[in-house]
Amino acid sequence: MDASVGRARMRQSLGDIVGGAGLVKATNRFVGQKLRCRAALIDWRALSLIEGEQPLAERPSLSIEIRKPDQLLAAGKTNELLLSEIRDELRRRGGSTIGKRWELVPRLEKMVEKEKAAAAAAEPASDSQPSVADRYAERLRSKTGGAGAALLAAARGDRASQAEAVAAHQEAALAGGADVGGTAGATGGGGWNLQPGAGALLGYLDLRGMARALLPSEAAADDDAAAAHAAAACQKLAQPPFGHVVGLDGAAALRRGDEAAVRDASEALGVPPSALVVVSDADGVLNAARRAGAVGVYVKKAAPGAKARVAGAEHCVEGMDGVRDAVEEINGVSWRSAAAG
């Protein structure tokens, strides 16, 4: 076979694979099959802040900052530019690029100062007197105490600001737990009160190919309300929904320490109990996990009276970052690009 023909067929085969629907999901399933624990059952109490609990600082994520020479110049940080960037900026402005760094820096700074002075001179003189709309907006501000964002935007005729204000109001209503499937206030204080890093943890489990289930809040009115609350929480965290939400009868049994509920949850997720991580701060839940053969992760609450350890848990951690560390200890450390998942 001609080598070029072989390469063409290989490219076609790879194209069919890459272009196929569900490649990412299939990859995640393959990755998950190689893990010791392939699914996680997470207690709502572990994801949320209880009364009196102090939120822990979320671990900063690693990020690469892209250098932008124009921003450095605008901030007066010419000395932070690379020598090649300094010469590029001089060349763009028609300046000489000959000389040492200590000669080029002041040369570029002078040219930038001239540009700023020319731009300032070209700006039209602004009227020092406020407009009628601004004066009306100021009166509204004094009456509403700064709370009437939509009214102020409307007074200025700024449709974009008005839309932003309405969106902010809707977001505030959702965050306030106005209608979250009948469990408003289930998170303590009428709002979501989610743990810092909760969304990042769910996304991390997805990238590792682990299925997720939720042990719902005890305040849920019924199974439908619990499912709606779980969906709303995932939407709030900008994460895909849970693969399974434990029914209220099963949740109550699990909190009492019934290991049969752990087996039911693992069956719903398609894994044996030994491949299930149970994340909770409740003794009954973690003891049931141990008896069922699952791996227990105790999340110590930063609240008065919280236990340092629980006998039924193999891992005792603090915060959502601690849960991630425990999962990495169980399954091994791996890294996959978020773009791949």
KEDREN-465935 format. One record per residue (C-alpha): residue number from 1; residue in three letters; y, z, x. Coordinates in steps of 0.1 Angstrom, whole numbers, plus 2048, in hexadecimal, padded with zeros to 3 digits. Example, Ala and Ser with C-alpha at 12.3 -4.5 7.8 and 13.67 -1.06 7.14 Angstrom:
{i: 1, aa: Ala, yy: 7D3, zz: 84E, xx: 87B};
{i: 2, aa: Ser, yy: 7F5, zz: 847, xx: 889};
***
This chain:
{i: 1, aa: Met, yy: 800, zz: 800, xx: 800};
{i: 2, aa: Asp, yy: 823, zz: 7F7, xx: 80C};
{i: 3, aa: Ala, yy: 836, zz: 816, xx: 817};
{i: 4, aa: Ser, yy: 854, zz: 80D, xx: 803};
{i: 5, aa: Val, yy: 83F, zz: 809, xx: 7E4};
{i: 6, aa: Gly, yy: 830, zz: 82B, xx: 7EA};
{i: 7, aa: Arg, yy: 852, zz: 83B, xx: 7ED};
{i: 8, aa: Ala, yy: 85E, zz: 82A, xx: 7CE};
{i: 9, aa: Arg, yy: 841, zz: 837, xx: 7BA};
{i: 10, aa: Met, yy: 847, zz: 85A, xx: 7C8};
{i: 11, aa: Arg, yy: 86B, zz: 858, xx: 7BE};
{i: 12, aa: Gln, yy: 861, zz: 84D, xx: 79B};
{i: 13, aa: Ser, yy: 848, zz: 86A, xx: 798};
{i: 14, aa: Leu, yy: 862, zz: 883, xx: 7A4};
{i: 15, aa: Gly, yy: 87C, zz: 875, xx: 78C};
{i: 16, aa: Asp, yy: 863, zz: 879, xx: 76F};
{i: 17, aa: Ile, yy: 85E, zz: 89D, xx: 779};
{i: 18, aa: Val, yy: 882, zz: 8A6, xx: 77E};
{i: 19, aa: Gly, yy: 88D, zz: 893, xx: 75F};
{i: 20, aa: Gly, yy: 873, zz: 8A3, xx: 749};
{i: 21, aa: Ala, yy: 87F, zz: 8BC, xx: 72F};
{i: 22, aa: Gly, yy: 877, zz: 8E1, xx: 736};
{i: 23, aa: Leu, yy: 873, zz: 8DE, xx: 75B};
{i: 24, aa: Val, yy: 887, zz: 8FE, xx: 761};
{i: 25, aa: Lys, yy: 873, zz: 911, xx: 748};
{i: 26, aa: Ala, yy: 853, zz: 904, xx: 757};
{i: 27, aa: Thr, yy: 85F, zz: 90E, xx: 77A};
{i: 28, aa: Asn, yy: 868, zz: 931, xx: 76D};
{i: 29, aa: Arg, yy: 845, zz: 934, xx: 75E};
{i: 30, aa: Phe, yy: 835, zz: 92A, xx: 77E};
{i: 31, aa: Val, yy: 84A, zz: 942, xx: 792};
{i: 32, aa: Gly, yy: 842, zz: 95E, xx: 779};
{i: 33, aa: Gln, yy: 81D, zz: 958, xx: 77B};
{i: 34, aa: Lys, yy: 81D, zz: 962, xx: 7A0};
{i: 35, aa: Leu, yy: 82E, zz: 983, xx: 79A};
{i: 36, aa: Arg, yy: 81D, zz: 9A5, xx: 797};
{i: 37, aa: Cys, yy: 832, zz: 9AC, xx: 778};
{i: 38, aa: Arg, yy: 83A, zz: 98E, xx: 763};
{i: 39, aa: Ala, yy: 84D, zz: 99E, xx: 746};
{i: 40, aa: Ala, yy: 865, zz: 9BB, xx: 740};
{i: 41, aa: Leu, yy: 869, zz: 9D1, xx: 721};
{i: 42, aa: Ile, yy: 88C, zz: 9E0, xx: 722};
{i: 43, aa: Asp, yy: 897, zz: 9FE, xx: 70E};
{i: 44, aa: Trp, yy: 8B9, zz: 9F9, xx: 6FD};
{i: 45, aa: Arg, yy: 8C2, zz: A1C, xx: 70A};
{i: 46, aa: Ala, yy: 8BE, zz: A0F, xx: 72D};
{i: 47, aa: Leu, yy: 8D5, zz: 9F1, xx: 727};
{i: 48, aa: Ser, yy: 8F1, zz: A06, xx: 717};
{i: 49, aa: Leu, yy: 906, zz: A24, xx: 71F};
{i: 50, aa: Ile, yy: 8FE, zz: A43, xx: 70C};
{i: 51, aa: Glu, yy: 917, zz: A5E, xx: 702};
{i: 52, aa: Gly, yy: 925, zz: A70, xx: 720};
{i: 53, aa: Glu, yy: 917, zz: A57, xx: 739};
{i: 54, aa: Gln, yy: 92D, zz: A4A, xx: 755};
{i: 55, aa: Pro, yy: 929, zz: A25, xx: 75D};
{i: 56, aa: Leu, yy: 91E, zz: A1E, xx: 780};
{i: 57, aa: Ala, yy: 931, zz: A04, xx: 795};
{i: 58, aa: Glu, yy: 91F, zz: 9E2, xx: 794};
{i: 59, aa: Arg, yy: 914, zz: 9D5, xx: 7B6};
{i: 60, aa: Pro, yy: 92B, zz: 9B9, xx: 7C0};
{i: 61, aa: Ser, yy: 91A, zz: 997, xx: 7C0};
{i: 62, aa: Leu, yy: 919, zz: 981, xx: 7DF};
{i: 63, aa: Ser, yy: 931, zz: 964, xx: 7DC};
{i: 64, aa: Ile, yy: 93F, zz: 94A, xx: 7F3};
{i: 65, aa: Glu, yy: 964, zz: 946, xx: 7F1};
{i: 66, aa: Ile, yy: 970, zz: 922, xx: 7F5};
{i: 67, aa: Arg, yy: 98D, zz: 91E, xx: 80E};
{i: 68, aa: Lys, yy: 9AB, zz: 90D, xx: 7FF};
{i: 69, aa: Pro, yy: 9C6, zz: 906, xx: 819};
{i: 70, aa: Asp, yy: 9E0, zz: 8FE, xx: 7FF};
{i: 71, aa: Gln, yy: 9DC, zz: 921, xx: 7F0};
{i: 72, aa: Leu, yy: 9DE, zz: 931, xx: 812};
{i: 73, aa: Leu, yy: 9FE, zz: 91F, xx: 819};
{i: 74, aa: Ala, yy: A0D, zz: 928, xx: 7F8};
{i: 75, aa: Ala, yy: A05, zz: 94D, xx: 7FF};
{i: 76, aa: Gly, yy: A15, zz: 94A, xx: 822};
{i: 77, aa: Lys, yy: 9F4, zz: 94F, xx: 834};
{i: 78, aa: Thr, yy: 9F8, zz: 932, xx: 84C};
{i: 79, aa: Asn, yy: 9E8, zz: 946, xx: 868};
{i: 80, aa: Glu, yy: 9C7, zz: 947, xx: 854};
{i: 81, aa: Leu, yy: 9C3, zz: 921, xx: 855};
{i: 82, aa: Leu, yy: 9AB, zz: 911, xx: 86D};
{i: 83, aa: Leu, yy: 9BB, zz: 8FC, xx: 888};
{i: 84, aa: Ser, yy: 9AC, zz: 8DC, xx: 878};
{i: 85, aa: Glu, yy: 9BB, zz: 8E6, xx: 857};
{i: 86, aa: Ile, yy: 9DD, zz: 8EC, xx: 867};
{i: 87, aa: Arg, yy: 9DD, zz: 8CA, xx: 876};
{i: 88, aa: Asp, yy: 9D1, zz: 8BA, xx: 855};
{i: 89, aa: Glu, yy: 9EF, zz: 8CB, xx: 842};
{i: 90, aa: Leu, yy: A07, zz: 8BF, xx: 85D};
{i: 91, aa: Arg, yy: 9F9, zz: 89C, xx: 85B};
{i: 92, aa: Arg, yy: 9FD, zz: 89C, xx: 835};
{i: 93, aa: Arg, yy: A21, zz: 8A5, xx: 839};
{i: 94, aa: Gly, yy: A28, zz: 88B, xx: 854};
{i: 95, aa: Gly, yy: A2C, zz: 8A6, xx: 86F};
{i: 96, aa: Ser, yy: A20, zz: 8A5, xx: 893};
{i: 97, aa: Thr, yy: 9FD, zz: 8B3, xx: 89A};
{i: 98, aa: Ile, yy: A02, zz: 8B5, xx: 8BF};
{i: 99, aa: Gly, yy: A03, zz: 8D8, xx: 8CE};
{i: 100, aa: Lys, yy: 9F1, zz: 8F9, xx: 8D0};
{i: 101, aa: Arg, yy: 9EA, zz: 90F, xx: 8B2};
{i: 102, aa: Trp, yy: A07, zz: 926, xx: 8B9};
{i: 103, aa: Glu, yy: A1E, zz: 907, xx: 8B9};
{i: 104, aa: Leu, yy: A0F, zz: 8F7, xx: 899};
{i: 105, aa: Val, yy: A10, zz: 916, xx: 883};
{i: 106, aa: Pro, yy: A36, zz: 91A, xx: 883};
{i: 107, aa: Arg, yy: A3A, zz: 8F5, xx: 880};
{i: 108, aa: Leu, yy: A25, zz: 8F4, xx: 860};
{i: 109, aa: Glu, yy: A36, zz: 913, xx: 853};
{i: 110, aa: Lys, yy: A59, zz: 903, xx: 856};
{i: 111, aa: Met, yy: A4D, zz: 8E4, xx: 844};
{i: 112, aa: Val, yy: A3E, zz: 8F9, xx: 828};
{i: 113, aa: Glu, yy: A5F, zz: 90D, xx: 825};
{i: 114, aa: Lys, yy: A72, zz: 8ED, xx: 822};
{i: 115, aa: Glu, yy: A5B, zz: 8E2, xx: 806};
{i: 116, aa: Lys, yy: A60, zz: 902, xx: 7F3};
{i: 117, aa: Ala, yy: A86, zz: 901, xx: 7F6};
{i: 118, aa: Ala, yy: A86, zz: 8DD, xx: 7EA};
{i: 119, aa: Ala, yy: A70, zz: 8E6, xx: 7CC};
{i: 120, aa: Ala, yy: A86, zz: 903, xx: 7C3};
{i: 121, aa: Ala, yy: AA5, zz: 8EE, xx: 7C5};
{i: 122, aa: Ala, yy: A95, zz: 8D4, xx: 7AE};
{i: 123, aa: Glu, yy: A8D, zz: 8ED, xx: 793};
{i: 124, aa: Pro, yy: AA5, zz: 8EB, xx: 775};
{i: 125, aa: Ala, yy: ABB, zz: 90A, xx: 76F};
{i: 126, aa: Ser, yy: AAC, zz: 920, xx: 754};
{i: 127, aa: Asp, yy: AC0, zz: 92E, xx: 738};
{i: 128, aa: Ser, yy: AC4, zz: 953, xx: 73E};
{i: 129, aa: Gln, yy: AC8, zz: 95A, xx: 719};
{i: 130, aa: Pro, yy: AA7, zz: 95F, xx: 706};
{i: 131, aa: Ser, yy: A9F, zz: 946, xx: 6EB};
{i: 132, aa: Val, yy: A9E, zz: 94F, xx: 6C6};
{i: 133, aa: Ala, yy: A78, zz: 94E, xx: 6C6};
{i: 134, aa: Asp, yy: A77, zz: 965, xx: 6E4};
{i: 135, aa: Arg, yy: A8F, zz: 97E, xx: 6D4};
{i: 136, aa: Tyr, yy: A7A, zz: 97E, xx: 6B4};
{i: 137, aa: Ala, yy: A5A, zz: 982, xx: 6C8};
{i: 138, aa: Glu, yy: A6A, zz: 9A0, xx: 6DA};
{i: 139, aa: Arg, yy: A72, zz: 9B0, xx: 6B9};
{i: 140, aa: Leu, yy: A4E, zz: 9AB, xx: 6AE};
{i: 141, aa: Arg, yy: A42, zz: 9BA, xx: 6CE};
{i: 142, aa: Ser, yy: A57, zz: 9D9, xx: 6C8};
{i: 143, aa: Lys, yy: A49, zz: 9DD, xx: 6A5};
{i: 144, aa: Thr, yy: A25, zz: 9D7, xx: 6AD};
{i: 145, aa: Gly, yy: A24, zz: 9EA, xx: 6CE};
{i: 146, aa: Gly, yy: A17, zz: 9CB, xx: 6E0};
{i: 147, aa: Ala, yy: 9F9, zz: 9C7, xx: 6C8};
{i: 148, aa: Gly, yy: A05, zz: 9A8, xx: 6B6};
{i: 149, aa: Ala, yy: 9FA, zz: 98E, xx: 6CF};
{i: 150, aa: Ala, yy: 9F3, zz: 974, xx: 6B4};
{i: 151, aa: Leu, yy: A15, zz: 97A, xx: 6A3};
{i: 152, aa: Leu, yy: A27, zz: 977, xx: 6C4};
{i: 153, aa: Ala, yy: A15, zz: 957, xx: 6CC};
{i: 154, aa: Ala, yy: A1E, zz: 949, xx: 6AA};
{i: 155, aa: Ala, yy: A42, zz: 952, xx: 6AE};
{i: 156, aa: Arg, yy: A44, zz: 93E, xx: 6CE};
{i: 157, aa: Gly, yy: A31, zz: 921, xx: 6BD};
{i: 158, aa: Asp, yy: A17, zz: 922, xx: 6D9};
{i: 159, aa: Arg, yy: 9F7, zz: 916, xx: 6C9};
{i: 160, aa: Ala, yy: 9E2, zz: 91B, xx: 6E8};
{i: 161, aa: Ser, yy: 9ED, zz: 93F, xx: 6EB};
{i: 162, aa: Gln, yy: 9E8, zz: 944, xx: 6C6};
{i: 163, aa: Ala, yy: 9C4, zz: 938, xx: 6C9};
{i: 164, aa: Glu, yy: 9BE, zz: 94E, xx: 6E7};
{i: 165, aa: Ala, yy: 9CB, zz: 96C, xx: 6D4};
{i: 166, aa: Val, yy: 9B4, zz: 965, xx: 6B6};
{i: 167, aa: Ala, yy: 996, zz: 961, xx: 6CE};
{i: 168, aa: Ala, yy: 99E, zz: 981, xx: 6DF};
{i: 169, aa: His, yy: 9A0, zz: 993, xx: 6BD};
{i: 170, aa: Gln, yy: 97E, zz: 985, xx: 6B4};
{i: 171, aa: Glu, yy: 96F, zz: 990, xx: 6D5};
{i: 172, aa: Ala, yy: 97E, zz: 9B3, xx: 6D0};
{i: 173, aa: Ala, yy: 96E, zz: 9B5, xx: 6AE};
{i: 174, aa: Leu, yy: 94C, zz: 9AC, xx: 6BC};
{i: 175, aa: Ala, yy: 950, zz: 9C4, xx: 6D8};
{i: 176, aa: Gly, yy: 959, zz: 9DF, xx: 6C0};
{i: 177, aa: Gly, yy: 938, zz: 9DB, xx: 6AE};
{i: 178, aa: Ala, yy: 948, zz: 9D0, xx: 68D};
{i: 179, aa: Asp, yy: 928, zz: 9BD, xx: 683};
{i: 180, aa: Val, yy: 90B, zz: 9BD, xx: 69A};
{i: 181, aa: Gly, yy: 8ED, zz: 9BC, xx: 683};
{i: 182, aa: Gly, yy: 8F2, zz: 9DE, xx: 673};
{i: 183, aa: Thr, yy: 8F2, zz: 9F2, xx: 693};
{i: 184, aa: Ala, yy: 917, zz: 9F7, xx: 699};
{i: 185, aa: Gly, yy: 91C, zz: A16, xx: 6AC};
{i: 186, aa: Ala, yy: 8F8, zz: A16, xx: 6B9};
{i: 187, aa: Thr, yy: 905, zz: A13, xx: 6DC};
{i: 188, aa: Gly, yy: 91A, zz: A32, xx: 6DB};
{i: 189, aa: Gly, yy: 93E, zz: A31, xx: 6D1};
{i: 190, aa: Gly, yy: 93E, zz: A13, xx: 6BA};
{i: 191, aa: Gly, yy: 93F, zz: 9F9, xx: 6D6};
{i: 192, aa: Trp, yy: 924, zz: 9E8, xx: 6EB};
{i: 193, aa: Asn, yy: 928, zz: 9FF, xx: 709};
{i: 194, aa: Leu, yy: 910, zz: 9EB, xx: 71E};
{i: 195, aa: Gln, yy: 906, zz: 9F5, xx: 741};
{i: 196, aa: Pro, yy: 919, zz: 9E3, xx: 75D};
{i: 197, aa: Gly, yy: 902, zz: 9C8, xx: 76A};
{i: 198, aa: Ala, yy: 8ED, zz: 9C6, xx: 74A};
{i: 199, aa: Gly, yy: 8F3, zz: 9A0, xx: 746};
{i: 200, aa: Ala, yy: 8EC, zz: 99A, xx: 76B};
{i: 201, aa: Leu, yy: 8CB, zz: 9AD, xx: 768};
{i: 202, aa: Leu, yy: 8C0, zz: 997, xx: 74B};
{i: 203, aa: Gly, yy: 8CA, zz: 978, xx: 75D};
{i: 204, aa: Tyr, yy: 8B7, zz: 984, xx: 77C};
{i: 205, aa: Leu, yy: 897, zz: 98A, xx: 768};
{i: 206, aa: Asp, yy: 89A, zz: 966, xx: 75A};
{i: 207, aa: Leu, yy: 89E, zz: 957, xx: 77D};
{i: 208, aa: Arg, yy: 87F, zz: 969, xx: 788};
{i: 209, aa: Gly, yy: 86B, zz: 95A, xx: 76B};
{i: 210, aa: Met, yy: 866, zz: 97C, xx: 75A};
{i: 211, aa: Ala, yy: 864, zz: 97D, xx: 734};
{i: 212, aa: Arg, yy: 87B, zz: 997, xx: 723};
{i: 213, aa: Ala, yy: 875, zz: 9AE, xx: 705};
{i: 214, aa: Leu, yy: 88C, zz: 9C8, xx: 6F6};
{i: 215, aa: Leu, yy: 884, zz: 9EB, xx: 6E9};
{i: 216, aa: Pro, yy: 8A0, zz: 9ED, xx: 6CF};
{i: 217, aa: Ser, yy: 8B9, zz: A08, xx: 6C7};
{i: 218, aa: Glu, yy: 8AD, zz: A24, xx: 6B1};
{i: 219, aa: Ala, yy: 8CB, zz: A1F, xx: 69C};
{i: 220, aa: Ala, yy: 8C0, zz: 9FD, xx: 68F};
{i: 221, aa: Ala, yy: 8BC, zz: 9FB, xx: 669};
{i: 222, aa: Asp, yy: 89E, zz: 9E4, xx: 669};
{i: 223, aa: Asp, yy: 88B, zz: 9CA, xx: 67E};
{i: 224, aa: Asp, yy: 8A4, zz: 9AE, xx: 674};
{i: 225, aa: Ala, yy: 8C2, zz: 9C4, xx: 67E};
{i: 226, aa: Ala, yy: 8B1, zz: 9CC, xx: 69F};
{i: 227, aa: Ala, yy: 8AB, zz: 9A7, xx: 6A6};
{i: 228, aa: Ala, yy: 8CF, zz: 99E, xx: 69D};
{i: 229, aa: His, yy: 8DC, zz: 9BA, xx: 6B3};
{i: 230, aa: Ala, yy: 8C7, zz: 9AD, xx: 6D0};
{i: 231, aa: Ala, yy: 8D3, zz: 989, xx: 6CB};
{i: 232, aa: Ala, yy: 8F7, zz: 995, xx: 6C9};
{i: 233, aa: Ala, yy: 8F4, zz: 9A9, xx: 6E9};
{i: 234, aa: Cys, yy: 8E6, zz: 98B, xx: 6FC};
{i: 235, aa: Gln, yy: 902, zz: 976, xx: 6EF};
{i: 236, aa: Lys, yy: 91A, zz: 990, xx: 6FB};
{i: 237, aa: Leu, yy: 90A, zz: 990, xx: 71D};
{i: 238, aa: Ala, yy: 909, zz: 96A, xx: 71E};
{i: 239, aa: Gln, yy: 8E3, zz: 96A, xx: 723};
{i: 240, aa: Pro, yy: 8C6, zz: 95A, xx: 711};
{i: 241, aa: Pro, yy: 8B6, zz: 96F, xx: 6F5};
{i: 242, aa: Phe, yy: 899, zz: 987, xx: 6FA};
{i: 243, aa: Gly, yy: 877, zz: 978, xx: 6F6};
{i: 244, aa: His, yy: 86C, zz: 995, xx: 6E0};
{i: 245, aa: Val, yy: 87C, zz: 9B2, xx: 6CE};
{i: 246, aa: Val, yy: 865, zz: 9CF, xx: 6C6};
{i: 247, aa: Gly, yy: 864, zz: 9D8, xx: 6A1};
{i: 248, aa: Leu, yy: 872, zz: 9F9, xx: 696};
{i: 249, aa: Asp, yy: 84F, zz: A08, xx: 68E};
{i: 250, aa: Gly, yy: 842, zz: 9FE, xx: 6B1};
{i: 251, aa: Ala, yy: 862, zz: A0B, xx: 6C1};
{i: 252, aa: Ala, yy: 85F, zz: A2C, xx: 6B0};
{i: 253, aa: Ala, yy: 83B, zz: A2F, xx: 6BA};
{i: 254, aa: Leu, yy: 843, zz: A26, xx: 6DE};
{i: 255, aa: Arg, yy: 85F, zz: A40, xx: 6E0};
{i: 256, aa: Arg, yy: 845, zz: A59, xx: 6D5};
{i: 257, aa: Gly, yy: 82F, zz: A50, xx: 6F2};
{i: 258, aa: Asp, yy: 816, zz: A38, xx: 6E0};
{i: 259, aa: Glu, yy: 808, zz: A21, xx: 6FB};
{i: 260, aa: Ala, yy: 7FB, zz: A09, xx: 6E1};
{i: 261, aa: Ala, yy: 81F, zz: 9FE, xx: 6DB};
{i: 262, aa: Val, yy: 821, zz: 9F4, xx: 700};
{i: 263, aa: Arg, yy: 801, zz: 9DF, xx: 6FD};
{i: 264, aa: Asp, yy: 810, zz: 9CE, xx: 6DE};
{i: 265, aa: Ala, yy: 830, zz: 9C6, xx: 6F0};
{i: 266, aa: Ser, yy: 81D, zz: 9B8, xx: 70E};
{i: 267, aa: Glu, yy: 807, zz: 9A3, xx: 6F7};
{i: 268, aa: Ala, yy: 827, zz: 995, xx: 6E6};
{i: 269, aa: Leu, yy: 834, zz: 98B, xx: 708};
{i: 270, aa: Gly, yy: 813, zz: 97B, xx: 712};
{i: 271, aa: Val, yy: 80B, zz: 992, xx: 72F};
{i: 272, aa: Pro, yy: 7F2, zz: 9AF, xx: 735};
{i: 273, aa: Pro, yy: 802, zz: 9D2, xx: 736};
{i: 274, aa: Ser, yy: 7FD, zz: 9D3, xx: 75B};
{i: 275, aa: Ala, yy: 815, zz: 9B6, xx: 75F};
{i: 276, aa: Leu, yy: 830, zz: 9C7, xx: 74A};
{i: 277, aa: Val, yy: 84E, zz: 9DA, xx: 757};
{i: 278, aa: Val, yy: 85C, zz: 9F4, xx: 73F};
{i: 279, aa: Val, yy: 880, zz: 9FE, xx: 745};
{i: 280, aa: Ser, yy: 88C, zz: A1E, xx: 733};
{i: 281, aa: Asp, yy: 89B, zz: A40, xx: 737};
{i: 282, aa: Ala, yy: 884, zz: A50, xx: 71D};
{i: 283, aa: Asp, yy: 866, zz: A66, xx: 727};
{i: 284, aa: Gly, yy: 851, zz: A5B, xx: 70A};
{i: 285, aa: Val, yy: 856, zz: A36, xx: 711};
{i: 286, aa: Leu, yy: 84E, zz: A39, xx: 736};
{i: 287, aa: Asn, yy: 830, zz: A4F, xx: 730};
{i: 288, aa: Ala, yy: 822, zz: A36, xx: 717};
{i: 289, aa: Ala, yy: 828, zz: A1A, xx: 731};
{i: 290, aa: Arg, yy: 814, zz: A2D, xx: 74B};
{i: 291, aa: Arg, yy: 7F7, zz: A34, xx: 734};
{i: 292, aa: Ala, yy: 7F6, zz: A0F, xx: 72A};
{i: 293, aa: Gly, yy: 7F5, zz: A04, xx: 74E};
{i: 294, aa: Ala, yy: 819, zz: 9F6, xx: 74F};
{i: 295, aa: Val, yy: 832, zz: 9FC, xx: 76B};
{i: 296, aa: Gly, yy: 84D, zz: A15, xx: 760};
{i: 297, aa: Val, yy: 871, zz: A14, xx: 76D};
{i: 298, aa: Tyr, yy: 885, zz: A33, xx: 765};
{i: 299, aa: Val, yy: 8AB, zz: A2C, xx: 762};
{i: 300, aa: Lys, yy: 8BD, zz: A4D, xx: 76A};
{i: 301, aa: Lys, yy: 8DB, zz: A51, xx: 754};
{i: 302, aa: Ala, yy: 8FC, zz: A5C, xx: 765};
{i: 303, aa: Ala, yy: 8FF, zz: A77, xx: 74A};
{i: 304, aa: Pro, yy: 8FD, zz: A9D, xx: 749};
{i: 305, aa: Gly, yy: 8D9, zz: AA9, xx: 746};
{i: 306, aa: Ala, yy: 8C9, zz: A88, xx: 752};
{i: 307, aa: Lys, yy: 8A8, zz: A8D, xx: 764};
{i: 308, aa: Ala, yy: 8A5, zz: A82, xx: 788};
{i: 309, aa: Arg, yy: 881, zz: A75, xx: 783};
{i: 310, aa: Val, yy: 868, zz: A6F, xx: 767};
{i: 311, aa: Ala, yy: 843, zz: A74, xx: 76E};
{i: 312, aa: Gly, yy: 839, zz: A55, xx: 75B};
{i: 313, aa: Ala, yy: 84F, zz: A3D, xx: 770};
{i: 314, aa: Glu, yy: 845, zz: A2D, xx: 791};
{i: 315, aa: His, yy: 869, zz: A26, xx: 799};
{i: 316, aa: Cys, yy: 888, zz: A3B, xx: 793};
{i: 317, aa: Val, yy: 8A9, zz: A28, xx: 795};
{i: 318, aa: Glu, yy: 8CE, zz: A2A, xx: 78C};
{i: 319, aa: Gly, yy: 8E0, zz: A0E, xx: 77A};
{i: 320, aa: Met, yy: 8D7, zz: 9EA, xx: 774};
{i: 321, aa: Asp, yy: 8D8, zz: 9E2, xx: 799};
{i: 322, aa: Gly, yy: 8BD, zz: 9FD, xx: 79F};
{i: 323, aa: Val, yy: 8A7, zz: 9EC, xx: 785};
{i: 324, aa: Arg, yy: 8AB, zz: 9CB, xx: 798};
{i: 325, aa: Asp, yy: 8A2, zz: 9DC, xx: 7B8};
{i: 326, aa: Ala, yy: 883, zz: 9EB, xx: 7A8};
{i: 327, aa: Val, yy: 878, zz: 9C9, xx: 79B};
{i: 328, aa: Glu, yy: 87C, zz: 9BB, xx: 7BE};
{i: 329, aa: Glu, yy: 867, zz: 9D7, xx: 7CC};
{i: 330, aa: Ile, yy: 84C, zz: 9D0, xx: 7B2};
{i: 331, aa: Asn, yy: 84C, zz: 9AA, xx: 7B5};
{i: 332, aa: Gly, yy: 85B, zz: 9A4, xx: 7D7};
{i: 333, aa: Val, yy: 87D, zz: 996, xx: 7DF};
{i: 334, aa: Ser, yy: 884, zz: 972, xx: 7D7};
{i: 335, aa: Trp, yy: 8A3, zz: 95E, xx: 7D2};
{i: 336, aa: Arg, yy: 8A8, zz: 940, xx: 7BC};
{i: 337, aa: Ser, yy: 8C8, zz: 92E, xx: 7B6};
{i: 338, aa: Ala, yy: 8D8, zz: 935, xx: 794};
{i: 339, aa: Ala, yy: 8DD, zz: 90F, xx: 791};
{i: 340, aa: Ala, yy: 8B7, zz: 90C, xx: 790};
{i: 341, aa: Gly, yy: 8B3, zz: 924, xx: 773};
***
